[in-house]
Amino acid sequence: MNTTKTINLKTRPKGKPKLTDFEISTTDIPYLQQGEVLLSSKYVSVDPYLRGRMSDAPSYVEPFKLNKPISSAIIAEVLETKNANFNKGDFVSGMLQWKEIQTAKGDGLSKVDKEQAPLSAYLGILGMTGLTAYLGLTEIGKPKKGETLLVSGAAGAVGSIVGQIGKILGLRVVGIAGTDEKIEMLKSEFGFDVGINYNATENMSAAIATACPEGVDIYFDNVGGEISDAVLFNINKFSRTINCGAISVYNNTEPPKSISVQPFLVKKSSSMQGFLVFDYVDKHPEGIRKLSEWLEQDKLKYTETIMEVFENIPQAFLDLFEGKNKGKMVVKL
């Protein structure tokens, strides 16, 4: 194969992204240079944060360029190598472009072991997703046994892991999700104590009060917006809010109108902190060790929504904003 299919950002989305914002092109595969590896993509991660990189606005990471390939976390197989650190047949994880075949330098690539766990798990529970859940909860949430943990976006990739870690650490765990089916999954598969279906709830503040009769000590926020506003009426003294994501407002074309958080935080001596998983890069090895240990001990479970075929990567990304995923959304090539 001398050419490869590539998915580029064609136009910057206005509001919710559309399939027409993406374009599939065919490009030549460059010759392998010294120090490089030739990679065949096997699993592609699609994540809500990619929406921010599609806008030409200042952020913690450079925006995608128009008419250039989009990139995300990918598991790939080494087809050829001119890098002494990698052998033909190795599987690697790294931030790579949405291409079927590509060359890459060894920097930023990590070998993964398909005998230890399914390859797709390295994009989820044993990758940045799992680390985001573990480090956000432990470093910012500072959980204490017996406290109440509330998780929004609880049926998603990060949220479902956060809740399980909370149970391992002795917390009472309440999850918020968008369907009765997802609520049942949270309780039966992931051990959440209670679930709230926000689509079937008229008064979120009251529903949270019922589900968390002793108040909320730790709130792991994946959604932002009105749901997170409702949580403020239920936080306890010295509560900790972990701002991980805000998928409910990523596609807004105007700044969201939210209530002022300051009176709640002052009144309750409460803290609220955003974070990036790369803020704690020195703790990544420790996090992977703990996650691997819990997974091996069957204390952690994970679910994936796997879509197939390279051309379906954009649709899988769009489906995130419709809540069509359970757990991690991955595309298998």
Secondary structure, DSSP 8 states (H G I E B T S, - for coil): --EEEEEEE-S--SSS--GGGEEEEEEE-----TTEEEEEEEEEE--TTHHHHTSSS--SS----TTSB-EEEEEEEEEEE--TT--TT-EEEEEEESBSEEEEESTT-EEE-TTTS-GGGGGTTTSHHHHHHHHIIIIII---TT-EEEEESTTBHHHHHHHHHHHHTT-EEEEEESSHHHHHHHHHTT--SEEEEGGG-S-HHHHHHHH-TT-EEEEEESS-HHHHHHHHTTEEEEEEEEE---GGGTT-SS------SHHHHHHTT-EEEE--GGGGGGGHHHHHHHHHHHHHTT-----EEEEESGGGHHHHHHHHTTT--SBEEEEE-
